[in-house]
Amino acid sequence: MPANISKIMINKLQELEIKAGAKRNFIDRVNDEMNYEYQEILAGRVKKKGTIEAGLNSAACTLADQKIAQYLYVTRQSFNSCESTAYKEMVSAISNAGPGYIGPSRQVVQDRLLDERFAIVKRADEERLSRHSQKGEGMTITSDACTIHKKPLTNYIAKYQNEPGILLKYEDATELYQEDATKSADRVFDGLVEVIENVGPSNVTAVTLDNAPVMLAAMGLLQIRYEFLFCLGCLAHKVNTLVKHLIKDDDMNDIFEIVEKTKKIVHHFNDKHKPHALLQLHLSEHLMTPLSFIIPADTRFGLYLLSLHRVYRMKAALQSCVISREHIIFCENGSIEDDEVVEIIKDDIYWDTLLQLLTLLLPLLRLIRLAELNCENIGKFYPAMVAVKSHLEAEHTLLPYGWKIRDKFNAKAKLGEWLQCIHLAAYVLDPEYWDVDHMAMADAMDAFAQVIDKVFFHRSPPDQGWFSMLMGQLNTYKKKEGYFSRPCAVRAAQTVPPITFFQTYGIATMELTYMAKKIFLVSIANEAAELNWKQYKDNSTKNRSALLPDKVHKLICIQAAATLREHQLNGFKYEAAKWTIDDEVCKLSKQVQMSRDNIIVKFLNYQEDWEEDKIRTKNRAHESLLNDKYQHVYLYDSDTQETRRILHVEWSTAHRPAKYAVVTQFVHGIHENEEDDLVSYYINESLFDCIRAAPLPYNQQRRLIERPN
């Protein structure tokens, strides 16, 4: 050990012994520790070139880095927190405070400083609400109830598109439940009325809730009290509910069976260490990417579609994994469920049905994603829904029960069920669909007329009336007259958000621009209220369950304000997703097709040296080895003009000497005699010629390797 370090350690021990019996407060002990480490660092750097002052500064910075890192490690903070603006501002403020600065205590942080910061954030939120109000931009109120740590709560969120939501308040939801454990529509109504009155009815454009019966009843009461209010059901929730019915209804057992089989695959490879490790190796070999399974949540039924899609993408790796020697050994010592999973993965009918189901249902997932986008997308849902309806009409023949899926979707995807007049009015005004002849669509024009009265409810009508003025300005917009006739307007219609488009080119149609701002700021999903519960759970963990809802409310408001400020400082921009049904289906179909075409295994299309003995000796181990090689391989018999699939290997005594033969099942071709559905072939050169002759797409996932010369 170097002499200088030994001397430092000896001096430290001596000083510790001197002070061992002394009573010191916490600050003194911390200062001593800091001084010891400071001296150690300084002693280790005296040999470096530079001035003494530079050495002191460098040593102090190194010590500060170590202490900050130690704080992050000990308190289990995320490493990403070092990238936040709040972290950088904290370090800068401590540096400016000087060496005499002492940090606040726990009590000060959770009481006085929390109240001060919340007061600042609340004032900023009030200014934000006032700024939107002055611009004529209405908010959407979203609300949701949840029980966390046995505390029933209801939240109320003010939502503007392209911005984080503003948490207006939490309230105890105990009174929400009646004696029969059902929710009270009157109590939900009273809570919403209180919030609307606090922010000002003229500042609220819409209320978006989930589609539970009690929420629908409460929205009915709201529409009676506030004639101008748009009361909308969450579209993401509605599509999720449809997927739930497609999976769990009694008449949809075929889809339910596919989902249950997929769950078994996910459970086998996700919850068992050996299969999980083996699958990761095969994923790296076949897909060149470390994919993970998607676990569906109980209330997010759209995730079932994502889960099915992910499993299909992993098909090549899954099939390669289950025929590997390591996995076979694992299953021999495993359970019946493990064998069931292997049979499912080897079953071509399962994969073909899954592919057809994905092709049919994945466009529904697009509707859920579209509804949850935090952008001006209210006008895009109707054309997307129509495209999905056309897709189901054209492709429902892929499955025997496809017509049931089509009929269930058509029963919901219509005006009065999923959609209201504001959705069609937004479709009329969305610049992306500028060239569509909306004036000839009776339903769209009727919806547009109904929305006019609600949007301008709080404004005095002109002499000619709002309807006459707005229809004239709409005609100007659709005919591309005035500022809308500029060449740059055509390009902007496809590239900029709708509100920005109207603010730029709607100078001569101010009332239409005002209407567009009101409509496109409406949120069509209550995801802001649902995501708020995640923030609540993040702030009210088991270790912090004693925190009162009031303090959690303050913490969430402060964090939301910090997120907004982060976006503003970093120039964060929200962009509307340009989705078309063709893009979505083509993208997913390419991923699925790539998974289908991946070569999962090499097949040696000749009799290997080890096979001669195994074929002629009856033994379960020999049978297993031969099955591993030949099972699910396709062949073409030119004599009968039939394509067949090898099911398994069995001991045959039809000719002497007895030996193993492959049993095949008819797949395609001229099949006159049903009794010949299962036919056996001996393992010889004739069999390999038949395998070589199998047409595409059979055997496309196996690379046939011929005998080397």
C-alpha positions in Angstrom: 0.0 0.0 0.0 1.4 3.5 -0.9 2.8 5.4 2.1 0.7 8.5 1.6 -2.6 6.4 1.7 -1.4 4.5 4.8 -0.6 7.7 6.6 -4.1 9.1 5.7 -5.8 6.0 7.0 -3.8 6.0 10.2 -4.6 9.6 10.8 -8.3 8.9 10.2 -8.3 6.1 12.8 -6.6 8.2 15.3 -9.1 11.0 14.9 -12.0 8.5 15.2 -10.6 7.1 18.4 -10.3 10.6 19.9 -13.9 11.5 19.0 -15.4 8.1 19.8 -16.8 9.1 23.2 -17.8 12.6 22.2 -21.5 13.4 21.6 -22.0 14.9 18.2 -25.0 15.8 16.3 -25.9 14.5 12.9 -24.5 17.6 11.0 -21.1 17.2 12.7 -20.8 13.6 11.8 -21.7 14.3 8.2 -19.2 17.1 8.1 -16.4 14.9 9.5 -17.1 12.2 7.0 -17.0 14.8 4.2 -13.7 16.1 5.4 -12.1 12.7 5.6 -13.1 11.8 2.0 -12.1 15.3 0.9 -8.6 14.8 2.3 -8.3 11.4 0.8 -9.2 12.6 -2.7 -6.9 15.6 -2.2 -4.0 13.4 -1.2 -4.4 11.2 -4.2 -4.3 14.2 -6.6 -1.3 16.2 -5.4 1.0 14.6 -7.9 -1.1 15.9 -10.8 0.0 19.0 -12.6 -1.8 22.2 -12.1 -2.3 24.9 -9.4 -3.4 24.1 -5.8 -6.7 25.9 -6.4 -7.4 23.8 -9.5 -6.6 20.6 -7.5 -9.0 21.7 -4.8 -11.8 22.4 -7.3 -11.2 19.1 -9.1 -11.3 17.2 -5.8 -14.4 18.9 -4.7 -16.2 18.1 -8.0 -15.2 14.4 -7.7 -16.5 14.3 -4.2 -19.8 15.9 -5.2 -20.1 13.4 -8.0 -19.6 10.5 -5.7 -22.1 11.8 -3.1 -24.8 12.4 -5.8 -24.2 8.9 -7.2 -24.3 7.4 -3.7 -27.7 9.2 -3.0 -29.1 7.7 -6.3 -27.9 4.2 -5.4 -29.1 4.2 -1.8 -32.5 5.7 -2.5 -33.1 3.5 -5.6 -33.6 6.4 -7.9 -33.8 5.9 -11.7 -30.6 6.7 -13.6 -32.8 8.5 -16.1 -33.6 11.1 -13.4 -30.1 12.5 -14.0 -31.3 13.7 -17.5 -34.3 15.6 -16.1 -34.2 19.4 -15.9 -35.1 19.3 -12.2 -32.0 17.4 -11.4 -29.7 19.8 -13.3 -31.4 22.8 -11.7 -31.0 21.2 -8.2 -27.3 20.7 -8.7 -26.9 24.2 -10.0 -28.8 25.7 -7.1 -26.8 23.8 -4.5 -23.6 24.9 -6.2 -24.7 28.6 -6.1 -25.7 28.3 -2.4 -22.1 27.8 -1.4 -20.3 25.4 1.0 -22.4 26.5 4.0 -25.6 25.2 2.6 -27.5 22.6 4.6 -30.3 20.6 3.0 -33.9 20.7 4.3 -35.1 18.0 6.7 -37.8 15.5 5.9 -40.5 17.4 7.8 -39.6 20.6 5.9 -39.7 18.8 2.5 -43.0 17.1 3.1 -44.8 20.1 4.6 -43.6 23.6 4.0 -41.7 23.1 0.8 -44.4 20.9 -0.7 -47.1 23.5 0.1 -44.9 26.3 -1.4 -44.2 24.3 -4.6 -47.9 23.3 -4.9 -49.0 26.9 -4.5 -46.6 27.9 -7.4 -47.9 25.1 -9.6 -51.5 25.8 -8.8 -51.0 29.5 -9.7 -49.4 28.4 -13.0 -52.3 26.0 -13.7 -54.8 28.8 -13.1 -52.9 31.0 -15.5 -52.8 28.2 -18.0 -56.6 27.7 -17.7 -57.1 31.5 -18.0 -54.9 31.6 -21.1 -56.9 28.9 -22.8 -60.1 30.6 -21.9 -59.0 33.9 -23.4 -58.2 32.1 -26.6 -61.6 30.5 -26.7 -60.1 27.0 -26.2 -62.4 24.8 -24.2 -61.3 21.9 -22.0 -62.4 18.3 -21.8 -63.3 17.1 -18.3 -62.4 13.4 -17.7 -63.0 11.5 -14.5 -62.5 8.0 -13.2 -62.8 6.1 -10.0 -60.3 3.6 -8.5 -59.6 1.9 -5.2 -56.0 2.1 -4.1 -54.8 0.6 -0.8 -58.5 0.1 0.1 -59.2 3.8 -0.4 -62.0 4.5 -3.0 -61.2 7.7 -4.8 -62.5 9.7 -7.8 -60.3 12.0 -9.8 -61.2 14.9 -12.1 -58.8 16.0 -14.9 -58.9 19.0 -17.2 -57.6 18.0 -20.6 -56.3 20.0 -23.5 -54.9 18.2 -26.5 -51.1 18.3 -26.9 -50.6 19.0 -23.2 -50.5 17.1 -19.9 -53.8 17.1 -18.1 -54.4 19.4 -15.1 -55.5 17.5 -12.0 -58.4 19.5 -10.6 -59.1 17.4 -7.5 -59.5 14.1 -5.8 -62.5 13.2 -3.7 -63.4 10.3 -1.4 -65.5 7.9 -3.4 -67.0 6.1 -0.5 -70.3 8.0 -0.9 -70.3 7.0 -4.6 -71.4 3.5 -3.7 -75.0 2.7 -2.6 -76.2 0.1 -0.1 -76.3 -2.5 -2.9 -72.6 -1.8 -3.8 -73.6 -0.2 -7.1 -72.4 3.3 -8.0 -74.8 6.2 -7.7 -75.4 8.2 -11.0 -76.6 11.2 -9.0 -73.3 11.2 -7.0 -71.3 11.1 -10.2 -73.4 13.9 -11.6 -73.0 16.1 -8.5 -69.2 15.7 -8.6 -69.0 16.6 -12.2 -71.3 19.6 -11.7 -69.1 20.9 -8.9 -66.0 20.7 -11.0 -67.7 22.3 -14.1 -69.0 25.2 -11.9 -65.5 25.7 -10.4 -63.7 26.1 -13.7 -66.6 27.9 -15.4 -69.2 26.2 -17.6 -68.2 28.4 -20.6 -64.7 27.0 -20.4 -65.8 23.4 -20.7 -66.5 21.9 -24.2 -66.9 18.2 -23.4 -67.0 15.6 -20.7 -65.5 12.2 -21.6 -66.1 9.2 -19.3 -65.9 5.4 -19.7 -69.0 3.6 -20.9 -70.2 2.0 -17.6 -74.0 2.3 -17.2 -73.7 4.6 -14.2 -71.4 7.0 -16.3 -73.8 7.0 -19.2 -76.7 7.8 -16.8 -74.6 10.7 -15.3 -73.8 12.0 -18.8 -77.6 12.0 -19.6 -78.2 14.2 -16.6 -75.4 16.5 -17.6 -76.8 17.0 -21.0 -80.1 18.1 -19.5 -78.5 20.6 -17.3 -75.8 21.9 -19.7 -77.3 22.0 -23.2 -74.0 23.1 -24.8 -72.0 20.2 -23.4 -70.7 17.3 -25.5 -70.9 14.2 -23.3 -68.8 11.5 -24.9 -68.0 7.9 -24.1 -64.4 6.9 -24.2 -63.7 5.4 -27.7 -60.7 3.4 -26.6 -62.9 1.8 -23.9 -65.6 1.0 -26.4 -63.2 -0.8 -28.8 -61.6 -2.6 -25.9 -65.1 -3.8 -24.8 -65.8 -5.1 -28.4 -62.6 -7.1 -28.4 -63.7 -8.5 -25.0 -66.9 -9.7 -26.5 -65.1 -11.2 -29.5 -63.0 -13.3 -27.1 -65.3 -14.2 -24.3 -68.8 -14.4 -25.7 -70.4 -17.8 -25.7 -70.7 -17.9 -29.5 -67.0 -17.0 -30.0 -65.4 -20.2 -28.6 -63.1 -20.6 -31.6 -61.3 -17.3 -30.8 -61.3 -18.1 -27.1 -59.5 -21.4 -27.8 -56.9 -19.6 -29.8 -56.3 -17.1 -27.0 -56.1 -19.9 -24.4 -53.6 -21.8 -26.4 -51.5 -18.7 -26.8 -51.7 -18.1 -23.1 -50.3 -21.6 -22.5 -47.3 -20.7 -24.7 -46.7 -17.4 -23.0 -46.9 -19.1 -19.5 -44.5 -21.9 -20.5 -41.8 -19.7 -21.9 -42.3 -16.6 -19.7 -42.7 -18.3 -16.2 -40.2 -21.2 -16.5 -36.6 -20.4 -16.3 -35.2 -23.1 -18.6 -37.6 -22.6 -21.5 -37.2 -18.9 -21.2 -33.4 -19.1 -21.5 -33.6 -21.5 -24.4 -36.1 -19.3 -26.2 -33.8 -16.2 -25.9 -31.0 -18.2 -27.6 -33.3 -19.2 -30.5 -34.7 -15.6 -30.8 -31.1 -14.3 -31.3 -30.4 -17.0 -33.9 -33.6 -16.7 -35.9 -35.0 -13.2 -35.4 -31.9 -11.3 -34.5 -33.8 -9.4 -31.8 -34.6 -10.0 -28.1 -38.4 -10.0 -28.3 -40.4 -10.4 -25.1 -44.0 -11.6 -24.6 -46.8 -9.1 -24.1 -48.9 -10.0 -21.1 -52.5 -9.0 -21.5 -54.2 -7.0 -18.6 -57.6 -7.9 -17.4 -59.2 -4.6 -18.6 -57.0 -3.9 -21.6 -58.4 -6.4 -24.1 -56.6 -4.8 -27.0 -53.4 -6.2 -25.5 -54.7 -9.7 -26.3 -54.3 -8.8 -30.0 -50.8 -7.5 -29.4 -50.0 -10.7 -27.5 -51.2 -12.9 -30.3 -49.3 -10.8 -32.8 -46.1 -11.0 -30.8 -46.4 -14.8 -30.4 -46.8 -15.2 -34.2 -43.7 -13.0 -34.8 -41.8 -15.4 -32.5 -43.1 -18.5 -34.4 -39.7 -19.4 -36.0 -37.9 -19.3 -32.7 -40.6 -21.1 -30.8 -40.7 -24.0 -33.3 -36.9 -24.2 -33.4 -36.8 -24.2 -29.6 -39.3 -27.0 -28.9 -37.5 -29.5 -31.2 -34.1 -28.7 -29.7 -32.4 -31.4 -27.6 -32.3 -29.3 -24.4 -36.1 -28.5 -24.5 -37.0 -32.2 -25.2 -35.0 -33.2 -22.1 -36.7 -30.5 -20.1 -40.2 -31.8 -21.2 -39.3 -35.4 -20.4 -38.9 -34.4 -16.8 -41.7 -31.9 -16.9 -45.5 -31.9 -16.7 -48.4 -32.7 -19.1 -48.8 -28.9 -19.6 -45.3 -28.8 -21.1 -46.2 -31.5 -23.6 -49.4 -29.7 -24.5 -47.4 -26.5 -25.3 -45.1 -28.5 -27.6 -48.0 -30.0 -29.5 -49.6 -26.5 -29.9 -46.3 -25.1 -31.3 -45.9 -28.0 -33.7 -49.5 -27.7 -34.9 -49.6 -26.0 -38.3 -53.4 -25.6 -38.1 -52.9 -23.4 -35.0 -50.5 -21.1 -36.7 -52.6 -20.8 -39.9 -55.7 -20.0 -37.9 -53.7 -17.5 -35.8 -52.5 -15.8 -39.0 -56.0 -15.5 -40.4 -57.3 -14.2 -37.1 -54.6 -11.5 -36.9 -55.2 -10.4 -40.4 -58.9 -10.0 -39.6 -58.6 -8.3 -36.1 -55.4 -6.3 -36.0 -57.1 -3.2 -37.6 -59.2 -3.0 -34.4 -56.0 -2.4 -32.5 -55.4 0.7 -34.7 -58.7 2.2 -33.5 -57.6 1.8 -29.9 -54.3 3.4 -30.5 -55.8 6.2 -32.5 -58.3 7.0 -29.7 -55.5 7.2 -27.2 -53.2 9.5 -29.1 -52.7 12.8 -27.3 -53.3 14.9 -30.4 -56.0 16.6 -32.5 -57.4 13.3 -33.8 -61.1 13.5 -33.2 -61.8 13.9 -37.0 -59.7 10.8 -37.9 -61.7 8.2 -36.0 -64.8 8.1 -38.3 -62.9 7.4 -41.6 -60.6 4.9 -39.7 -63.8 3.1 -38.5 -65.2 3.0 -42.0 -62.0 1.6 -43.3 -62.0 -1.2 -40.7 -65.6 -1.9 -41.6 -64.7 -2.3 -45.3 -61.7 -4.5 -44.3 -64.0 -6.8 -42.3 -66.5 -7.0 -45.1 -63.8 -8.0 -47.6 -61.9 -10.4 -45.4 -64.5 -12.0 -43.1 -64.4 -15.2 -45.3 -60.9 -15.9 -44.0 -62.5 -17.7 -41.0 -65.7 -19.7 -40.7 -66.8 -17.4 -37.9 -65.6 -14.2 -39.6 -69.2 -13.1 -40.3 -69.8 -13.0 -36.5 -66.9 -10.6 -36.1 -68.1 -8.4 -38.9 -71.7 -8.3 -37.5 -70.6 -7.5 -34.0 -68.4 -4.6 -35.2 -71.1 -3.2 -37.5 -73.6 -3.2 -34.6 -71.4 -0.9 -32.6 -69.5 1.2 -35.3 -72.2 3.6 -36.2 -73.7 7.0 -35.3 -75.5 6.8 -31.9 -73.4 3.9 -30.6 -69.7 4.7 -30.8 -70.0 8.1 -32.6 -71.8 11.3 -32.0 -72.4 14.4 -34.1 -69.1 16.1 -33.0 -67.1 13.2 -34.5 -68.6 13.7 -37.9 -68.3 17.5 -37.7 -64.6 17.0 -36.9 -64.3 14.7 -39.9 -65.9 17.5 -42.1 -63.3 20.0 -40.9 -60.2 17.9 -40.7 -57.8 19.2 -43.5 -56.5 15.7 -44.1 -59.9 14.9 -45.7 -60.2 18.3 -47.4 -61.0 16.8 -50.8 -63.8 14.5 -49.6 -67.2 15.8 -50.8 -68.7 16.2 -47.3 -71.4 18.6 -48.6 -73.0 15.6 -50.4 -73.1 13.5 -47.2 -76.4 14.0 -45.4 -75.3 12.5 -42.1 -72.2 14.6 -42.0 -74.0 17.9 -42.8 -76.7 17.2 -40.2 -74.1 16.5 -37.6 -72.2 19.7 -38.5 -75.4 21.7 -38.1 -76.1 20.3 -34.7 -72.6 21.1 -33.4 -72.9 24.7 -34.5 -75.6 25.4 -31.8 -73.5 23.9 -29.0 -70.2 25.5 -29.9 -71.7 29.0 -30.1 -74.1 28.6 -27.2 -72.3 31.3 -25.1 -71.9 33.8 -27.9 -74.5 36.3 -29.2 -75.6 35.3 -32.8 -75.1 37.7 -35.7 -78.1 39.1 -37.6 -77.9 36.3 -40.2 -77.6 33.6 -37.6 -74.8 31.2 -36.8 -76.0 28.5 -39.1 -76.0 30.8 -42.2 -72.6 32.3 -41.4 -70.9 29.0 -40.7 -72.3 27.2 -43.7 -71.1 30.1 -45.9 -67.6 29.9 -44.4 -67.6 26.1 -44.7 -68.4 26.5 -48.4 -65.4 28.8 -48.7 -63.2 26.3 -47.0 -64.4 23.3 -49.1 -64.1 25.2 -52.4 -60.6 26.3 -51.4 -61.3 30.0 -51.9 -59.6 33.0 -50.3 -56.6 32.2 -48.2 -57.4 28.5 -48.6 -56.6 28.7 -52.3 -52.9 29.3 -51.7 -50.6 26.5 -52.9 -49.0 26.2 -49.5 -52.4 25.5 -47.9 -52.7 22.2 -49.9 -49.3 21.0 -48.5 -50.1 22.2 -45.0 -53.4 20.3 -45.0 -51.4 17.0 -44.9 -48.6 18.1 -42.6 -49.7 20.4 -39.9 -52.3 19.8 -37.1 -55.9 21.0 -37.9 -55.9 23.9 -35.4 -52.6 25.3 -36.7 -54.0 25.0 -40.3 -57.1 27.0 -39.5 -55.2 29.6 -37.5 -52.9 30.1 -40.5 -55.3 30.0 -43.4 -58.7 30.7 -41.7 -58.1 34.4 -41.3 -61.2 35.4 -43.3 -63.3 32.7 -41.7 -62.8 33.5 -38.0 -66.0 31.8 -36.8 -65.1 28.6 -38.6 -61.6 28.7 -37.1 -63.1 29.3 -33.6 -65.4 26.2 -34.2 -62.4 24.1 -35.4 -60.4 25.0 -32.3 -63.3 24.1 -30.0 -63.8 20.7 -31.7 -60.2 19.6 -32.2 -59.3 20.2 -28.6 -61.8 17.6 -27.4 -60.3 14.4 -26.1 -62.1 11.3 -27.4 -60.7 9.0 -24.6 -60.5 9.4 -20.9 -56.9 8.1 -20.8 -55.8 11.2 -18.8 -57.9 10.1 -15.9 -56.8 6.5 -16.1 -53.1 7.4 -16.4 -53.5 9.6 -13.4 -54.1 6.4 -11.3 -50.7 5.1 -12.4 -49.2 8.3 -11.2 -51.1 7.9 -8.0 -49.8 4.4 -7.4 -46.3 5.5 -8.2 -46.6 8.1 -5.5 -48.5 6.0 -3.0 -46.5 2.8 -2.8 -46.7 0.3 0.1 -43.8 2.1 1.7 -45.6 5.4 1.4 -49.2 4.2 1.9 -49.6 6.5 4.9 -49.5 9.5 2.5 -52.9 11.3 2.5 -54.7 11.8 -0.8 -54.1 15.6 -0.3 -50.3 15.2 -0.4 -50.5 12.7 -3.3 -52.6 15.3 -5.2 -49.9 17.9 -4.6 -47.1 15.6 -5.7 -48.9 14.6 -8.9 -49.7 18.3 -9.8 -46.0 19.2 -9.2 -44.8 16.3 -11.4 -47.3 17.2 -14.2 -46.1 20.8 -14.2 -42.5 19.6 -14.3 -43.3 17.4 -17.3 -44.9 20.3 -19.2 -41.9 22.5 -18.4 -39.6 19.8 -19.6 -41.4 19.6 -22.9 -41.3 23.4 -23.3 -37.6 23.6 -22.6 -36.7 20.8 -24.9 -38.9 22.1 -27.7 -41.1 19.0 -27.5 -43.6 18.8 -30.4 -46.7 16.7 -30.6 -47.5 15.4 -34.1 -50.7 13.7 -35.2 -50.0 10.2 -36.5 -50.8 9.9 -40.2 -52.4 6.4 -40.2 -54.2 4.8 -43.0 -55.8 1.4 -43.0 -53.5 0.2 -45.8 -50.3 1.3 -44.0 -51.4 -0.5 -40.8 -52.5 -3.7 -42.4 -49.5 -3.8 -44.8 -47.0 -3.2 -42.0 -48.4 -5.9 -39.8 -48.8 -8.3 -42.7 -45.2 -7.9 -43.6 -44.1 -8.7 -40.1 -46.3 -11.7 -40.0 -45.2 -12.9 -43.4 -41.5 -12.4 -42.4 -42.2 -14.6 -39.4 -43.9 -17.2 -41.6 -41.0 -17.3 -44.1 -38.2 -17.6 -41.6 -36.2 -20.8 -42.0 -36.4 -22.4 -38.5 -34.4 -25.5 -39.0 -32.0 -27.3 -41.3 -33.3 -30.6 -42.6 -30.6 -33.2 -43.7 -32.4 -34.7 -46.6 -30.6 -38.0 -46.5 -30.2 -41.0 -44.1 -27.5 -40.0 -41.6 -25.0 -42.5 -40.2 -26.7 -42.8 -36.8 -30.2 -43.6 -38.4 -29.3 -47.1 -39.7 -29.2 -48.6 -36.3 -32.1 -46.6 -34.9 -34.5 -47.5 -37.7 -34.0 -51.2 -37.2 -34.2 -51.3 -33.4 -37.5 -50.8 -31.6 -36.9 -48.4 -28.8 -38.7 -45.4 -27.4 -35.5 -43.3 -27.4 -34.8 -44.2 -31.0 -38.4 -43.4 -31.9 -38.1 -40.0 -30.2 -34.9 -39.2 -32.1 -36.5 -40.1 -35.5 -39.6 -38.1 -34.6 -37.4 -35.1 -33.9 -36.0 -35.2 -37.4 -39.0 -36.2 -39.5 -42.1 -34.9 -37.7 -44.1 -32.2 -39.6 -41.9 -32.5 -42.8 -43.9 -32.4 -46.1 -43.5 -34.7 -49.1 -45.1 -35.1 -52.5 -46.0 -38.5 -53.9 -45.8 -38.3 -57.7 -47.6 -41.7 -58.1 -50.7 -40.5 -56.3 -50.2 -36.8 -57.0 -50.7 -36.0 -53.3 -48.9 -33.7 -50.9 -48.6 -35.2 -47.4 -47.3 -34.3 -44.0 -45.4 -36.6 -41.7 -47.3 -37.0 -38.4 -44.9 -39.3 -36.5 -42.7 -42.4 -36.8 -44.1 -45.8 -35.9 -42.8 -49.4 -35.8 -43.9 -51.2 -39.0 -44.1 -55.0 -39.4 -45.7 -54.9 -42.8 -42.5 -56.3 -44.3 -39.6 -58.2 -43.0 -37.4 -57.2 -41.4 -39.6 -54.9 -39.3 -38.4 -51.3 -38.9 -39.5 -47.8 -38.3 -41.6 -46.0 -41.0 -43.0 -42.5 -41.2 -46.8 -42.1 -41.0 -48.2 -39.3 -43.3 -51.5 -37.5 -43.5 -53.1 -36.2 -46.7 -52.8 -32.4 -47.2 -53.5 -31.6 -50.8 -54.1 -33.2 -54.2 -56.4 -35.8 -55.8 -57.7 -37.9 -52.8 -60.2 -40.5 -54.0 -60.1 -43.0 -51.1 -60.7 -41.6 -47.6 -59.4 -44.9 -46.1 -55.9 -43.9 -47.4 -55.8 -40.7 -45.4 -52.9 -42.1 -43.3 -50.2 -43.8 -45.4 -46.8 -45.1 -44.2 -43.4 -44.7 -46.0 -40.2 -46.4 -45.2 -37.2 -44.2 -44.6 -35.1 -44.6 -47.8 -34.0 -42.7 -50.8 -37.6 -42.8 -52.3 -38.8 -40.9 -49.2 -36.1 -38.2 -49.6 -37.0 -37.8 -53.3 -40.6 -37.2 -52.2 -39.5 -34.6 -49.6 -37.4 -32.9 -52.2 -40.4 -32.7 -54.6 -42.8 -31.0 -52.1 -44.1 -27.8 -53.7 -44.1 -24.4 -52.1 -45.1 -23.1 -49.6 -44.6 -26.6 -47.9 -41.3 -27.1 -46.3 -40.4 -23.4 -46.9 -39.3 -23.1 -43.2 -36.8 -25.9 -43.6 -33.5 -25.6 -45.5 -33.0 -28.9 -47.2 -29.4 -30.0 -47.0 -28.4 -32.7 -49.5 -25.8 -35.4 -48.8 -22.3 -34.0 -49.2 -20.2 -35.5 -52.1 
